[in-house]
Amino acid sequence: MPTSHEPSHEPDHEPDHDEPNHGWNAGDRVPVVDDPAAVTPQWLTAALRAGGTEAEIIAVSHEAIGTGQLGASYRFHLQARPGQDGSAPSTVVIKMAAGDLRTRSLIATAYRQETGFYRVFAPSARIRVPRCWYAGLADDGLSFTLVLEDAHPASPGRQVQGCTTDQATAAVRNLAGLHAPFWNDDTLTEQATWLRRTSETALRSMREVLVSAADTFVARFRADLSVADADVLLRTADQIARWGRRIRHRTSLIHGDYRLDNLLFTADGQVVTVDWQTLEAGFPGRDLAYFLSTALPAPQRRRQETSLVAAYHERLLRHGVTDYPLDACFEDYRLGTLHGPMTAMIGCVYAPGTPTESSDQMFLSMATNCAAAIRELGTLDLL
């Protein structure tokens, strides 16, 4: 994913701010492209106009950026016709499909989730996201194109490095801006029939996949895992279907992969969220617990989780959530911790591409931090 995008609206610390994200105009038709050579000045002019920027682009250049596994990203430098320079961005980030058609068919759901977020939900969300001028998806679902704002020099988070208390606080407050507008909204899948929602059949299938992934993961990292961590990871896999049934009492729109590598930190202390391929109608505590249990080493999490959950909860209330006491929020955080090892182990075992030392370190740190949180918070006992 690109290194940075510009946020689409004002800082989250303005409590009464309710400006929607600028978004893709469904009435405009711009061809979906999956080759940067197809991004001509004429194409970019049409894409920007689809998103509400009336400028004519007369020259472009680009370079590849990011290391996303589900697409390719490029930074495009734009030259507008003289006299229009102030209305057009000087750079944009364009994300598009990559790989052969067989590979794309396996991850086509991710393409639909991400373009769908910008098309359908971003205008109502209070979370900071890149401005999106164009979100196109091919009829066969195997190609997509996003034209997003570039927020260089915002700094991407790094999973293996962790984050500061201030960054964690900004991140959980930002997350509340995603959950609050869609809190217990039963119409989410009516608004978007493509939006994922876990069924009973999916839960049973998930257990089979996760048990296999956990066995492989624990065997692979046996030398790096404590006996206690390995036990938690294996038990988590075995209990994942029961967990899925236990967390049906609360629903919102969730990111599904809300971790440091998908967050961009701006110079003014704000957070911009990218990579929406795992969008889902699901339990909001999953996002919160996933972030805190993967971004913070166990000692830091133990010291700060109470105040960070409270910061998230306070921002939910400020955004209009009612009948949700802090103790219920903290229990949802406890319940959500099983999301972390599930995502880490499946990602590690089944992700496309060749494992690297850095990817192994990332998945291992995520799994061990999550295992510690599950054990210390007694999450398995809640089931």
C-alpha angles and dihedrals in degrees: 000000000000119000095242148357132193115251114249100221145020125302116288092238090079099094098197097044112123104161112142123231116266105250151177117297108230091202093068122079118211121167116254110239132192100184122073088217088067091061097095127168088260093052092049092047089056093045093051091047089051086060096046104266111124102203135123116229115208103176138019139183131179149189132199117255137176133026103248116161097205098051146353125262132203136183110226122201112212132205114196126202109274112273093032099070094110095057099049126066116245091224137015133185115234120197121192143164120281138185133044123316094256091056091045092051089058093055101030090115088065091055091053093046094052098044089042092055092056093042100044114016110025094077091061099038123102093203116105111253134160116279107257119210096176136014111179129177123186119239091249091049093233098107132046138170129201124188108199138171118264115230100187123184093036109119122237118227119248118220096207092048098051122208143262125264090253091052092048091049092050090048096053092045089050090050091056087061089064098045102041101064091052099037111152089341106165092191097066095104090043089057090049118019089190093061113115120242121172115246130195090257090051091051092055091047091047091055092054092048094045095047089054092045092048093051090051094043095049092046092049095049098032092126092052099044126081117229089249093052093047090050092051092049093051093045091048091056092049093050099041096106092049088049091052091056092046094057099053093099095086131036139184140143106287132193094219095205103048100158137128097271089061096049129084120204118211128210091253092058099260129131129229119196123215139170106060098178094117097053113151145163098245151115110320093210087071093067094045096047093042092055097045096043095048102035096049127057111237097259091050092045092051091053097044110027095093094054093041093052088048091052090052091046093049091053091049089056091046089054091053108269111146137186092033113118121200094248090057089050091052092050089051088052090053091049092048095061093089089069091073103061091038091057095039097050096043090045092050097046101037105028114121118247135046117302115248133197091253094049090048090051091050095050093043093051091048093050096046094045090050093046090054091050093049092049097045095043093046093232096157089055089059089064 
